[in-house]
Amino acid sequence: NRATVSAVGQGTALVIATYENVADTTTITVVPRADSGRTAPPPPPRAQAFNFTLRVVGLVTTSSGTPSDSGTRTLQALPGSTVTLTLLPTAQGDSVVTGVAPVTVATVFGTATTDATGTVRFTAVPATRYRVAVQAPAGSGWISQSQDASPPYWGEITREVMLSK
């Protein structure tokens, strides 16, 4: 679990937070300190569309069977998973991206199957709230899941979704 705040200077900063399998972003306004005489450069323009790379992995725990062994955890790529990317209407607190048409109803942007490394990529996705739904390979025993995320700030987004059994 982590939170990151990134600010170059006065203007807008992006806050990225993850907790367990949930990730979200928000923007905050950064103002100069009262004792600072410097003028910060303007923030970079916000992306109107983004490229989205997603890797689907499974959490594998192995144990020797002894009571003191908490197990070894490794991540395994899950090729053959079906990923659906759905654009969602803006939620309260979302920052609206200038120049991006508002989404009024959930709309499937695309569906793809993960490759041998468990990865899929969607390009030129409008910068709006979105949902990633991962359907585990049939008969694999992995539990499918979905995650929602706020409109991203940057033009390249990479995420990892971890499934469990």
C-alpha positions as CSV (number, residue, x, y, z in Angstrom):
1,N,0.0,0.0,0.0
2,R,1.4,3.4,-0.9
3,A,0.6,6.9,-1.8
4,T,2.6,9.2,-4.0
5,V,2.4,13.0,-4.4
6,S,4.2,14.4,-7.4
7,A,4.6,18.1,-7.9
8,V,7.1,20.0,-10.0
9,G,6.0,23.3,-8.5
10,Q,3.1,25.6,-8.1
11,G,0.0,24.4,-9.9
12,T,-1.6,21.0,-9.9
13,A,-0.2,17.8,-8.3
14,L,-1.3,14.3,-8.9
15,V,-2.0,12.0,-5.9
16,I,-1.8,8.3,-6.7
17,A,-2.9,5.9,-3.9
18,T,-3.2,2.1,-3.7
19,Y,-4.7,0.0,-1.0
20,E,-4.9,-3.8,-1.4
21,N,-6.3,-4.2,-4.9
22,V,-7.8,-0.7,-5.2
23,A,-6.0,2.2,-6.9
24,D,-7.3,5.7,-7.4
25,T,-6.0,9.2,-8.3
26,T,-6.9,12.7,-7.5
27,T,-5.4,16.1,-8.1
28,I,-4.5,18.8,-5.6
29,T,-3.6,22.4,-5.9
30,V,0.0,23.3,-4.9
31,V,0.6,26.8,-3.8
32,P,4.0,28.5,-3.1
33,R,5.2,28.8,0.4
34,A,4.7,32.3,1.9
35,D,8.4,32.6,2.4
36,S,9.3,31.6,-1.2
37,G,10.1,34.3,-3.7
38,R,10.3,31.9,-6.6
39,T,7.7,31.5,-9.4
40,A,7.1,28.0,-10.3
41,P,6.7,26.9,-13.9
42,P,3.1,25.9,-15.0
43,P,2.3,22.2,-14.7
44,P,2.5,20.1,-17.9
45,P,-0.8,19.9,-19.8
46,R,-3.1,17.0,-18.8
47,A,-3.5,14.2,-21.3
48,Q,-6.8,14.0,-23.1
49,A,-6.2,10.3,-23.9
50,F,-4.0,7.7,-22.5
51,N,-2.4,4.4,-23.4
52,F,-3.2,1.7,-20.9
53,T,-1.0,-1.4,-20.2
54,L,-2.3,-4.0,-17.8
55,R,-0.6,-7.1,-16.5
56,V,-2.7,-9.8,-14.9
57,V,-0.9,-12.0,-12.4
58,G,-1.9,-14.6,-9.8
59,L,-0.6,-14.8,-6.3
60,V,0.9,-18.2,-5.7
61,T,1.7,-19.3,-2.1
62,T,3.8,-22.4,-1.5
63,S,4.5,-23.9,2.0
64,S,6.7,-26.7,3.3
65,G,3.9,-27.7,5.6
66,T,5.6,-26.9,8.9
67,P,3.6,-24.8,11.4
68,S,6.3,-22.1,11.4
69,D,6.4,-21.8,7.6
70,S,4.3,-18.8,6.5
71,G,4.9,-19.8,2.9
72,T,6.6,-18.3,-0.1
73,R,4.6,-15.9,-2.3
74,T,5.3,-15.5,-6.0
75,L,3.5,-13.8,-8.8
76,Q,2.6,-15.9,-11.9
77,A,1.6,-14.3,-15.2
78,L,-2.0,-15.3,-16.2
79,P,-2.1,-15.6,-20.0
80,G,-5.5,-16.2,-21.5
81,S,-7.3,-13.8,-19.1
82,T,-10.0,-11.7,-20.7
83,V,-9.8,-7.9,-19.9
84,T,-12.6,-5.5,-20.5
85,L,-12.0,-1.8,-20.3
86,T,-15.2,0.2,-19.7
87,L,-15.4,4.0,-19.7
88,L,-17.5,5.3,-16.8
89,P,-19.4,8.5,-16.0
90,T,-17.6,11.1,-13.9
91,A,-18.0,10.6,-10.1
92,Q,-18.1,13.3,-7.5
93,G,-14.6,14.5,-6.8
94,D,-13.2,13.6,-10.3
95,S,-11.4,16.3,-12.1
96,V,-12.9,16.7,-15.6
97,V,-10.4,16.8,-18.5
98,T,-10.8,19.7,-20.8
99,G,-11.6,18.6,-24.4
100,V,-12.8,15.1,-23.5
101,A,-16.4,14.4,-24.2
102,P,-18.3,13.4,-21.0
103,V,-19.3,9.8,-20.6
104,T,-23.0,9.6,-19.5
105,V,-23.4,5.8,-19.4
106,A,-20.9,3.0,-18.9
107,T,-19.4,2.2,-22.4
108,V,-17.1,-0.7,-23.2
109,F,-14.0,0.7,-24.8
110,G,-12.5,-2.7,-25.7
111,T,-11.9,-6.3,-24.7
112,A,-8.6,-8.2,-25.1
113,T,-7.0,-11.4,-24.1
114,T,-3.7,-11.3,-22.2
115,D,-0.6,-12.6,-24.0
116,A,2.0,-15.1,-22.7
117,T,3.3,-12.5,-20.2
118,G,-0.3,-11.8,-18.9
119,T,-0.3,-8.4,-20.6
120,V,-2.8,-6.4,-22.6
121,R,-2.6,-2.9,-24.0
122,F,-5.3,-0.4,-25.0
123,T,-4.3,2.8,-26.9
124,A,-5.9,6.2,-27.2
125,V,-8.3,5.7,-24.3
126,P,-10.3,8.9,-23.5
127,A,-9.2,10.4,-20.1
128,T,-12.2,9.6,-18.0
129,R,-13.1,7.4,-15.1
130,Y,-12.8,3.7,-16.1
131,R,-13.3,0.1,-15.0
132,V,-11.0,-2.8,-15.6
133,A,-12.7,-6.2,-15.4
134,V,-10.5,-9.3,-15.5
135,Q,-12.1,-12.6,-16.3
136,A,-9.7,-15.4,-15.3
137,P,-9.0,-18.2,-17.8
138,A,-11.8,-20.8,-17.7
139,G,-11.2,-23.6,-15.3
140,S,-8.1,-22.0,-13.8
141,G,-9.5,-21.6,-10.3
142,W,-8.4,-17.9,-10.2
143,I,-11.1,-15.5,-8.9
144,S,-12.1,-12.8,-11.5
145,Q,-12.3,-9.2,-10.3
146,S,-12.9,-5.6,-11.4
147,Q,-11.4,-2.3,-10.3
148,D,-12.5,1.3,-11.0
149,A,-10.1,4.2,-11.3
150,S,-10.4,8.0,-11.6
151,P,-9.4,9.8,-14.8
152,P,-5.6,9.6,-15.2
153,Y,-3.4,12.7,-15.5
154,W,-0.6,11.2,-17.6
155,G,-0.7,9.7,-21.1
156,E,0.9,6.3,-20.2
157,I,-0.7,4.2,-17.5
158,T,0.6,0.8,-16.4
159,R,-1.2,-1.3,-13.8
160,E,-1.1,-4.8,-12.4
161,V,-4.1,-6.7,-11.3
162,M,-3.5,-9.6,-8.9
163,L,-5.9,-12.5,-8.8
164,S,-6.2,-15.0,-6.0
165,K,-7.5,-18.6,-5.7
